[in-house]
Amino acid sequence: MSGALGTSLSGRAAITGIGATEFSKDSGRSELRLAAEAVKAAIADAGLTPHDVDGLVTFTQDNNHEAAVAREVGIPSLSFFSRVNYGGGAACGTVLHAAMAVATGVAKHVVCYRAFNERSGQRYGQVQTGLGAVPTSGGVDYGWSYPFGLSTPAGWVAMIAQRYLHAYGATSEDFGRISVIDRKHAATNPKAFFYGKPISLADHQSSRWIVEPLHLLDCCQESDGGVAFVVSAAERAADLAQPPVIVRAAAQGMGRDQYTMTSYYRDGLTGLPEMGLVADQLWRQSRLAPEDMDVAVLYDHFTPFVLIQLEELGFCPRGEARNFIADGALELDGKLPLNPHGGQLGEAYIHGMNGIAEGVRQVRRQAVNQVPDVEHVLVTAGTGVPTSGLVLGAA
């Protein structure tokens, strides 16, 4: 989304309700029930009823069909429904789809949701031996990596992380600083799985290798849970129960020579061009810049990609993220507070949707680890895949 169309969307939609289940390693209930609980909570938070909702958006990977969620929640009919592909890269894209629907009058109130038993059920971090053999374009793509032992997300990211270390002189400790700050923030968030459990850089360095140069504490959690939020037309938002959080910008991006986390045929191998494309759109749509962001909620499934995101988003030059994050820059009172909820490393891994919810809380001034005087929050979705991002702001 670019040009005049992207600019015209800015400010025309708002997130008006958020809801979530608890985050656990064994929910003890179906994914459909998790989705219904989160959706109901988001609708209630907005001061709406299921009869007010006429749209649903989720991920292509979500197992909870829109028709089933509508039945379980009591939504009588839908005039809009959509799904976004590419795993965690879809998170902010769900808001983009919903915002376009409400801004154009296709729907009035659209609920975005994601729910799964990702720890007690299907674990995305494990080897899935059939991926490289399916007769699809995805099977062809995975055929370039699976036969050589690159068969997990950690392995795919490790290739780029190793090159990044070599090219820029960064170290494993630089990655570890992301883990430490996320766990520090999670430790004071009662809803975080790692509440009360901060770590030190020494803990990070002594954690076992998963795939060099990634330690265990460079890798996000596997979580059970659900998150949902309501997106409404901006003119409707002021009359609802919560302070509206305006969508200042929403964008998706797919880079040149894009594969699903194995884009190894690009020059350099140290960047995330699709996030750079998203960044260009976000700053153009919102008419804001990196220095205007009061909080950054960056997708942290693997720590190296947080550093690369800081560079792609324009917070620092290429290879300089390790210097940018020094001296407390990511602390709650730093120049760019990072993931005050604890991120996916500390709070939960709900494919980035819990990060969007935290962005909303920060703008509402309702967060547990509230950053003072928040006006604008940057939120990003999954990296290494076609991705998406948001700039959220106060009304």
C-alpha positions as CSV (number, residue, x, y, z in Angstrom):
1,M,0.0,0.0,0.0
2,S,1.6,3.3,-1.0
3,G,1.1,6.7,-2.5
4,A,-2.1,8.7,-2.1
5,L,-4.1,5.6,-1.1
6,G,-1.9,4.9,1.9
7,T,-1.9,8.6,3.0
8,S,-5.7,8.7,2.7
9,L,-6.1,5.7,5.1
10,S,-4.1,7.4,7.9
11,G,-6.4,8.4,10.7
12,R,-9.5,6.9,9.3
13,A,-9.6,3.8,11.5
14,A,-9.0,3.1,15.2
15,I,-8.4,0.1,17.5
16,T,-11.3,0.4,20.0
17,G,-11.1,-2.8,22.0
18,I,-8.6,-5.4,23.0
19,G,-9.0,-8.9,24.6
20,A,-6.9,-11.8,25.5
21,T,-6.8,-15.1,27.3
22,E,-4.2,-16.0,29.8
23,F,-0.8,-17.1,28.3
24,S,0.3,-20.6,29.2
25,K,2.1,-23.7,28.1
26,D,-1.0,-25.9,28.3
27,S,-4.3,-24.1,28.0
28,G,-6.4,-27.2,28.6
29,R,-9.0,-26.1,26.0
30,S,-9.6,-26.0,22.3
31,E,-8.2,-23.4,20.0
32,L,-11.7,-22.4,19.0
33,R,-12.6,-21.7,22.7
34,L,-9.4,-19.6,23.0
35,A,-10.4,-17.6,20.0
36,A,-14.0,-17.1,21.2
37,E,-12.8,-16.0,24.7
38,A,-10.4,-13.4,23.2
39,V,-12.9,-12.1,20.7
40,K,-15.7,-11.7,23.3
41,A,-13.3,-9.9,25.6
42,A,-12.3,-7.5,22.8
43,I,-15.9,-6.7,21.9
44,A,-16.8,-6.1,25.5
45,D,-13.7,-3.9,26.0
46,A,-15.0,-1.7,23.2
47,G,-18.4,-1.4,24.8
48,L,-20.0,-3.3,21.9
49,T,-22.0,-6.4,21.5
50,P,-21.5,-9.3,19.0
51,H,-24.5,-7.9,17.0
52,D,-22.4,-4.7,16.3
53,V,-19.6,-6.7,14.7
54,D,-19.8,-7.3,10.9
55,G,-16.2,-8.3,10.0
56,L,-13.5,-10.8,11.1
57,V,-9.8,-11.0,10.1
58,T,-7.3,-13.6,11.0
59,F,-4.2,-15.5,9.8
60,T,-4.1,-18.1,7.1
61,Q,-2.4,-20.3,9.7
62,D,-5.3,-19.9,12.2
63,N,-7.4,-23.1,12.6
64,N,-10.5,-21.2,13.7
65,H,-12.7,-20.5,10.8
66,E,-14.5,-17.2,10.7
67,A,-17.9,-18.9,10.5
68,A,-17.1,-21.0,13.6
69,V,-15.9,-18.0,15.6
70,A,-19.0,-16.0,14.6
71,R,-21.3,-18.8,15.7
72,E,-19.5,-19.3,19.0
73,V,-19.4,-15.6,19.8
74,G,-22.9,-14.8,18.6
75,I,-22.0,-12.6,15.7
76,P,-25.1,-12.9,13.5
77,S,-23.7,-12.1,10.1
78,L,-20.5,-10.9,8.4
79,S,-20.1,-8.4,5.5
80,F,-16.3,-8.7,5.5
81,F,-13.8,-11.5,6.3
82,S,-10.2,-11.8,5.3
83,R,-7.0,-13.8,6.1
84,V,-3.4,-12.8,5.9
85,N,-0.5,-15.1,5.0
86,Y,3.0,-15.7,6.2
87,G,2.8,-16.6,9.8
88,G,3.8,-13.8,12.2
89,G,4.3,-11.5,9.3
90,A,0.5,-11.3,9.2
91,A,0.0,-9.7,12.6
92,C,-0.1,-6.0,11.7
93,G,-1.5,-6.9,8.3
94,T,-4.8,-8.0,10.0
95,V,-5.2,-4.4,11.2
96,L,-4.4,-3.1,7.7
97,H,-7.2,-5.3,6.2
98,A,-9.6,-4.3,8.9
99,A,-8.8,-0.6,8.6
100,M,-9.4,-0.6,4.8
101,A,-12.7,-2.3,5.4
102,V,-14.0,0.2,7.9
103,A,-12.5,3.2,6.2
104,T,-14.3,2.3,2.9
105,G,-17.7,1.5,4.6
106,V,-17.5,-2.2,3.8
107,A,-17.8,-2.9,7.5
108,K,-18.5,-1.0,10.7
109,H,-16.6,-3.0,13.4
110,V,-14.0,-5.7,12.4
111,V,-12.4,-8.0,14.9
112,C,-8.9,-9.3,14.3
113,Y,-8.0,-12.5,16.2
114,R,-5.3,-15.2,16.5
115,A,-5.6,-18.2,18.9
116,F,-3.6,-21.4,19.1
117,N,-2.1,-24.1,21.3
118,E,1.3,-23.5,20.0
119,R,3.1,-25.2,22.9
120,S,0.7,-28.0,23.8
121,G,-0.4,-28.6,20.2
122,Q,1.5,-27.9,17.0
123,R,4.9,-26.5,17.8
124,Y,6.2,-24.3,14.9
125,G,9.7,-24.5,16.1
126,Q,10.1,-28.2,15.5
127,V,11.2,-30.0,12.3
128,Q,8.3,-30.6,9.9
129,T,9.7,-33.3,7.7
130,G,7.1,-33.1,5.0
131,L,7.5,-29.4,4.1
132,G,10.2,-30.0,1.5
133,A,8.3,-32.7,-0.3
134,V,4.8,-31.2,-0.8
135,P,3.9,-30.6,-4.5
136,T,3.5,-26.8,-4.1
137,S,5.5,-23.7,-4.5
138,G,6.3,-23.9,-0.8
139,G,7.6,-27.4,-1.2
140,V,9.9,-26.1,-4.0
141,D,11.2,-23.3,-1.8
142,Y,11.8,-25.5,1.2
143,G,13.6,-27.9,-1.1
144,W,16.5,-25.5,-1.2
145,S,17.0,-25.7,2.6
146,Y,15.6,-28.9,4.0
147,P,18.0,-31.4,2.4
148,F,20.9,-29.5,3.9
149,G,19.6,-29.6,7.5
150,L,18.1,-26.1,7.6
151,S,14.7,-27.3,8.8
152,T,13.7,-25.1,11.7
153,P,13.0,-21.4,12.1
154,A,16.0,-21.1,14.4
155,G,18.2,-22.7,11.7
156,W,16.9,-20.4,9.0
157,V,17.6,-17.3,11.1
158,A,21.0,-18.5,12.3
159,M,22.4,-18.3,8.8
160,I,21.6,-14.6,8.5
161,A,22.6,-14.0,12.1
162,Q,26.0,-15.5,11.5
163,R,26.6,-13.4,8.5
164,Y,25.5,-10.3,10.4
165,L,28.1,-11.0,13.1
166,H,30.8,-11.4,10.5
167,A,29.9,-8.3,8.5
168,Y,29.5,-5.8,11.3
169,G,31.6,-7.1,14.2
170,A,28.6,-7.6,16.5
171,T,28.7,-10.4,19.1
172,S,26.4,-12.9,20.7
173,E,26.3,-10.5,23.7
174,D,24.7,-7.9,21.5
175,F,21.9,-10.3,20.8
176,G,21.7,-11.2,24.4
177,R,21.0,-7.6,25.4
178,I,17.6,-7.8,23.6
179,S,16.8,-10.9,25.7
180,V,17.8,-9.2,28.9
181,I,15.6,-6.1,28.4
182,D,12.6,-8.1,27.3
183,R,12.8,-10.4,30.3
184,K,13.4,-7.3,32.6
185,H,10.1,-5.9,31.4
186,A,8.3,-9.2,31.5
187,A,9.4,-9.6,35.1
188,T,7.2,-6.7,36.2
189,N,4.2,-7.7,34.0
190,P,1.9,-10.0,35.9
191,K,0.3,-11.4,32.7
192,A,3.7,-12.4,31.3
193,F,4.7,-16.1,31.4
194,F,8.1,-15.0,32.8
195,Y,6.7,-12.6,35.4
196,G,9.2,-12.3,38.2
197,K,11.9,-14.0,36.3
198,P,14.5,-11.6,34.9
199,I,17.7,-12.8,33.4
200,S,21.3,-11.5,33.2
201,L,23.6,-11.3,30.3
202,A,25.6,-14.1,31.9
203,D,22.4,-16.3,31.9
204,H,22.0,-15.6,28.2
205,Q,25.5,-16.5,27.4
206,S,25.4,-19.7,29.4
207,S,22.1,-21.0,28.0
208,R,22.5,-23.9,25.6
209,W,23.0,-23.5,21.9
210,I,20.0,-24.1,19.7
211,V,21.7,-23.4,16.3
212,E,24.9,-21.3,16.5
213,P,25.0,-18.3,17.0
214,L,21.6,-18.6,18.6
215,H,21.4,-19.6,22.3
216,L,18.2,-20.8,23.9
217,L,17.5,-17.3,25.2
218,D,17.7,-15.8,21.8
219,C,14.6,-17.7,20.8
220,C,11.0,-16.8,21.7
221,Q,8.6,-18.9,23.7
222,E,6.1,-21.4,22.5
223,S,2.7,-20.3,24.0
224,D,-0.9,-21.3,24.2
225,G,-3.4,-18.4,24.1
226,G,-5.5,-16.0,22.1
227,V,-5.5,-12.2,21.4
228,A,-8.1,-10.1,19.6
229,F,-8.9,-6.5,19.0
230,V,-11.7,-4.5,17.4
231,V,-11.0,-2.0,14.5
232,S,-13.7,0.6,13.9
233,A,-14.1,3.6,11.6
234,A,-12.5,6.6,13.4
235,E,-15.8,8.5,13.4
236,R,-17.5,5.7,15.3
237,A,-14.7,5.3,17.7
238,A,-15.2,8.4,19.8
239,D,-18.6,7.1,21.1
240,L,-17.2,3.8,22.4
241,A,-16.1,2.7,25.9
242,Q,-12.3,3.1,25.5
243,P,-10.1,6.0,24.3
244,P,-9.7,5.3,20.6
245,V,-6.2,4.4,19.4
246,I,-5.8,5.8,15.9
247,V,-4.2,3.8,13.1
248,R,-1.8,6.5,11.8
249,A,-0.2,4.1,9.3
250,A,-0.5,0.4,8.3
251,A,1.6,-1.4,5.7
252,Q,2.7,-4.7,4.3
253,G,5.9,-5.5,2.5
254,M,7.4,-8.3,0.4
255,G,11.0,-7.9,-0.7
256,R,12.9,-8.9,-3.8
257,D,13.9,-12.5,-4.0
258,Q,11.7,-13.3,-1.0
259,Y,11.5,-16.7,0.4
260,T,9.9,-17.8,3.7
261,M,12.7,-17.1,6.1
262,T,15.4,-18.5,3.7
263,S,16.0,-15.5,1.4
264,Y,19.7,-16.4,1.1
265,Y,20.1,-15.3,-2.5
266,R,20.1,-11.6,-1.9
267,D,23.3,-9.5,-1.9
268,G,24.7,-8.9,1.6
269,L,22.4,-11.3,3.6
270,T,22.4,-8.9,6.5
271,G,19.2,-7.0,6.0
272,L,15.4,-7.5,6.0
273,P,14.4,-5.5,2.8
274,E,10.7,-6.3,3.3
275,M,10.8,-4.4,6.7
276,G,12.6,-1.5,5.0
277,L,9.7,-1.4,2.5
278,V,7.2,-1.4,5.4
279,A,9.2,1.4,7.1
280,D,9.1,3.6,4.1
281,Q,5.3,3.3,3.9
282,L,4.8,3.9,7.6
283,W,6.8,7.1,7.7
284,R,5.2,8.4,4.5
285,Q,1.6,7.5,5.5
286,S,1.9,8.9,9.1
287,R,4.0,11.9,8.1
288,L,6.1,10.9,11.1
289,A,9.7,9.7,11.5
290,P,11.7,7.3,13.7
291,E,12.5,10.1,16.2
292,D,8.7,10.7,16.8
293,M,8.2,7.2,18.2
294,D,7.8,7.0,22.0
295,V,7.7,3.2,22.2
296,A,8.8,0.4,19.8
297,V,7.0,-2.9,20.0
298,L,9.3,-5.0,17.7
299,Y,8.7,-8.6,16.7
300,D,11.2,-10.6,18.7
301,H,10.9,-14.2,17.7
302,F,14.8,-14.2,17.4
303,T,17.0,-11.5,18.9
304,P,19.2,-10.9,15.8
305,F,16.2,-9.7,13.8
306,V,15.4,-7.0,16.4
307,L,18.8,-5.4,15.7
308,I,18.3,-5.6,12.0
309,Q,14.8,-4.2,12.3
310,L,16.2,-1.1,14.2
311,E,18.4,-0.5,11.1
312,E,15.7,-1.2,8.5
313,L,13.3,1.1,10.3
314,G,15.8,4.0,10.3
315,F,16.7,4.3,14.0
316,C,20.4,3.8,13.2
317,P,22.7,3.1,10.2
318,R,23.5,-0.4,8.9
319,G,25.5,-2.4,11.3
320,E,25.1,0.2,14.1
321,A,22.3,-1.3,16.1
322,R,24.7,-2.7,18.7
323,N,25.8,0.8,19.4
324,F,22.3,2.2,19.3
325,I,21.1,-0.1,22.0
326,A,24.0,0.7,24.4
327,D,23.7,2.8,27.5
328,G,20.1,2.0,28.4
329,A,18.5,3.1,25.1
330,L,15.8,0.3,25.3
331,E,14.9,0.9,29.0
332,L,11.5,2.3,29.9
333,D,13.2,5.6,30.4
334,G,15.5,5.3,27.4
335,K,15.4,7.0,24.0
336,L,13.4,4.1,22.5
337,P,11.6,1.9,25.1
338,L,11.4,-1.6,23.7
339,N,8.6,-4.1,24.3
340,P,7.4,-2.8,27.7
341,H,5.2,-6.0,28.0
342,G,8.2,-8.3,27.7
343,G,7.7,-9.2,24.1
344,Q,7.5,-12.7,22.7
345,L,10.7,-13.6,24.6
346,G,9.1,-12.6,27.9
347,E,5.3,-12.2,27.8
348,A,4.1,-14.8,25.2
349,Y,4.4,-15.8,21.6
350,I,1.0,-15.2,20.1
351,H,2.4,-14.5,16.6
352,G,2.8,-10.8,17.4
353,M,-0.8,-10.0,18.3
354,N,0.0,-9.5,21.9
355,G,2.5,-6.8,20.8
356,I,-0.3,-4.9,19.0
357,A,-2.3,-5.1,22.2
358,E,0.6,-3.6,24.2
359,G,0.8,-0.8,21.6
360,V,-2.8,0.0,22.3
361,R,-2.4,-0.1,26.0
362,Q,0.6,2.3,25.8
363,V,-1.3,4.8,23.8
364,R,-4.3,4.5,26.2
365,R,-1.9,5.0,29.1
366,Q,-3.2,1.7,30.6
367,A,0.0,-0.4,30.4
368,V,1.5,-2.1,33.4
369,N,4.9,-0.8,32.4
370,Q,3.6,2.5,31.2
371,V,6.0,4.8,29.4
372,P,5.2,8.5,30.2
373,D,3.5,10.8,27.7
374,V,3.1,8.3,24.9
375,E,1.7,9.7,21.7
376,H,3.0,7.4,19.0
377,V,3.9,3.7,19.1
378,L,5.6,1.7,16.4
379,V,4.6,-2.0,16.1
380,T,6.1,-4.6,13.7
381,A,5.2,-8.1,12.7
382,G,7.2,-11.2,12.0
383,T,10.5,-10.8,10.2
384,G,12.3,-13.0,7.7
385,V,9.0,-13.5,5.9
386,P,6.7,-11.0,4.1
387,T,5.8,-8.7,6.9
388,S,3.7,-5.7,8.1
389,G,3.8,-2.8,10.6
390,L,1.8,-0.1,12.3
391,V,2.1,3.3,13.7
392,L,-0.5,3.8,16.4
393,G,-1.4,7.2,17.9
394,A,-3.6,9.0,20.4
395,A,-6.8,10.6,19.1
